């Protein structure tokens, strides 16, 4: 069952890569053809094609970077079995620093009464 999920996920990613690359190119070429026919400058399609290709590469780069960062963070957690030592320390520090001022005053007031 897990194998099927990974195959479907891979097919989805390949499809997303294709769509993210082709849509900007298609839109820019269509805009270039429209502008070329309307104003009589048919060469405008070539620079707009290049702009669409650059936009597609940018989309793919951002998506791949996000997928890679999610993959490395899941590997880090799976290798250690749980959070690593530094993460545990930072979460403890965060929990202590989140303690409100009124809670700190209650703690000190309780200590002063004894």
ABEGO torsion letter per residue (X at the ends): XAAAAAAAAAAAAAAAAAAAAAAAAAAAAAAAAAAAAAAGBAAAAAAAAAAAAAAAAAAAAAAAAAAAAAAAAAAAAAAAGBBBAAAAAAAAAAAAAABBAAAAAAAAAAAAAX
